[in-house]
Amino acid sequence: MRIGEVCKLRWDDLNLEHKTIIVRDRKDPRKKEGNYMIASLLGESFSIANEQPKNSELIFPYNSRSVTAGFQRVRNDLGIKYLRYHDLRREGASRLFEQSYTIEEVAQVTGHRNLNILFQVYTQLFPHKLHDKFS
């Protein structure tokens, strides 16, 4: 998810049974508000969300700008250059493609409505991986 979306996640929108969450006001170039989407919390993301202190209506009650600034500080302290928080989103999408998730399934996670953008920007093809499919 985008950091702004993560910082708006609400406890009321977390579905414990299905391990999903409603992401409110997902980014859409045509419509600024009311873009609600149900997203699966894959891997450890469900546990991470569910283990947060329940002392706010928000799961991660932080200002997205503060999170971005903190990420940049840690990145700089580690001597990592040219890495943005948003790059982690691309990395996650690429890993899902590597695990044979379909483009529609990855779009469910990333919130992309335009599958062409998702495919062109977020897929990273590794020619050596084609051998695994042939075996």
Secondary structure, 3 states (H helix, E strand, C coil): CCHHHHCCCEHHHEECCCCEEEECCCCCCCCCCCCCEEEECCCCHHHHHHCCCCCCCECCCCCHHHHHHHHHHHHHHCCCCCCCHHHHHHHHHHHHHHCCCCHHHHHHHHCCCCHHHHHHHHCCCCHHHHHHHHC
